[in-house]
Amino acid sequence: MRDKRKLEGCIYEMRTELGFFGVLRPFYYIMIMTVFLAGCTKDENQDILDTDPLKVAGIDQVIPSILADSVEVNPIVSVTFEPGTDPSEVSAATLTLKKGSINVKGKTTISGTTTIFTSDEDLTPETEYTATVKIGQKDGSNDSKKHEYSWRFKTGKHHRKNSLAVVSVEPQNKSTKVPVAISLTVTFNQELTSSMKNSTSVVLNKGASSIKGTLSFSGNTAIFKPDVELVSNTVYDGKVSMGIGYDYGEDNKSDDKYTWNFTTISEGNDVSAPSVSSVVPANNATSVVTGSTYTVTFSEPMDPASITSTTVSLKQGTVAVAGAVTYSGTTATFTPSAALAANTVYTGTVTTRVKDVAGNALAGSYSSNFTTAAGSDVTAPTVLSVTPANNAAAVAIGSNVTVTFSEAMNATTCNSATFTLKQGTTNVAGTVAYSGTTATFTPSSVLGGNTVYTGTITTGAKDAAGNAIASNYTWSFTTIATSVLLSFASDVVPVLNLCNDCHTHKWTTSTVASTFYTNLVNGGYVNQASPTTSNIYTKINSGHPGSSITTANINKILNWMTEGSNNN
């Protein structure tokens, strides 16, 4: 046993961590004290911060995982609470991130039982960070440590994979009474590109058996539809894998998997009435933004046919608010047709005509009130800047096109219908993603050389309050003239050697250019029959992470492959 001072230190840290969970029974203290003291005798540098059980803390999962290593430098940091957690505690929770003693600037959002922190800028590579979640202190305690939990992770090199992360799943983790005829829905933090879709899988297992089904993608969601109905009263395990087939280096331990489980409904046994678990905005909430929706989360899956604008509604006084209702998982969402009035009380109502999947009706009607913020946003958003700039010349053919607005926009209105890129009158195929105040158009393939392209943002793009831009915004730019018949030996090999010097690749290099080329073909990195579907082409064209390779060098490889990836 260590000396008294070290023992007291371990006990103090143990008490600090246990404070988060409230007063435990004496025998539980003895059990956990034994574990902590065993840790103290085993390693005097052991850090209690990163070993406390999440389940005792009422937390289901943290991302990145505890002590994760080589995490991407623009990660999603999140805490998902156990099912059944008081929604007011989730909404009151704060999630912060520190590098040493310095706070990382960012914003916190909430999705269901998940609190998410997104940093304003990329994190520092190969650096340790500490994330801390704090819960509202309902018991009146002044001990802040009693209501917080922290964990650490470390970023990897700046050469990182795309920061794709799971934000939520339906059915939710540990859900019960899940209908046997159901599809799995996985929501990600961004719209999936073609390469992301190719490297993402969703698997459903019953014990050791895998359930066959089809996987489809739509925007930022993946949907897995089983080929057959699931078995009643059975536990199923879901797993999302991201980054399949990508070479991120042997030392990459960053989170690229998400797992959860749920239990299907017991056939013929459900006689319990459903209830309303939570509403957003919360009951009696004030200063609610006028562009808000009204969401109702039920205690169990409901019959979608019973969720309509007559059973879930919103009123201002006795006047019904026009809008539409959608239903997903266990949540009904009422979306007003127009922004709500400022400084006004609204009442949301759920009637007893809503039913669960077994036909049980809500025991009694439910209503809640909230008040919108004073003042109303009636200012139309504007386009602050575009990239490439208007009339820009010699633009790289592998470029994405971005638009930055004067304020936060309604992300659903920034899509391929409102943000287009054309060559003459022909639309360029691609995808649109939105983050912060910026919309990004990513072409499905490299742009043509020495060609004029025109970008357009239509009046269908609206801010969070529903204000559209005043008029269509258009601008043009010209791509660089591509080189003619680039040489593999003199132009491409030096760039590939730079890549290999920066981080290890699985291809086999050679000082003999023809041998190097043959190795790339045999390894599947170059497809002679279809060069622009080659592994190297799709990887670089989807956006090379980091900044160690210049745009000129990126274009050399893309242009060489566009020319046919000649062995010259």
Secondary structure, DSSP 8 states (H G I E B T S, - for coil): ---HHHHHHHHHHHHHHHGGG----HHHHHHHHHHHHHHHHH-TT--GGGTS-TTTTTEEEEES-TTEEEE-SS--EEEEE-TT--HHHHHH-EEEEEETTEE--EEEEEETTEEEEEESS---TT-EEEEEEE---TT----GGGGEEEEEEEE--SS------EEEEES-TTEEEE-SS--EEEEESS---HHHHHTEEEEEEETTEE--EEEEEETTEEEEEESS---TT-EEEEEEEESTT----TT-----EEEEEEEE--TTT------EEEEES-TTEEEE-TT--EEEEESS-B-GGG-STTTEEEEETTEE--EEEEEETTEEEEEESS---TT-EEEEEE-TT-BBTTS-B-SS-EEEEEEE-SS-------EEEEES-TTEEEE-TT--EEEEESS-B-GGGSSTTTEEEEETTEE--EEEEEETTEEEEEESS---TT-EEEEEE-TT-BBTTS-B-SS-EEEEEEE----SS--IIIIIHHHHHHHHHHS--SS---SSHHHHHHHHHHTTS--SSSGGGSHHHHHHHTT-SSSSS-HHHHHHHHHHHHTT----
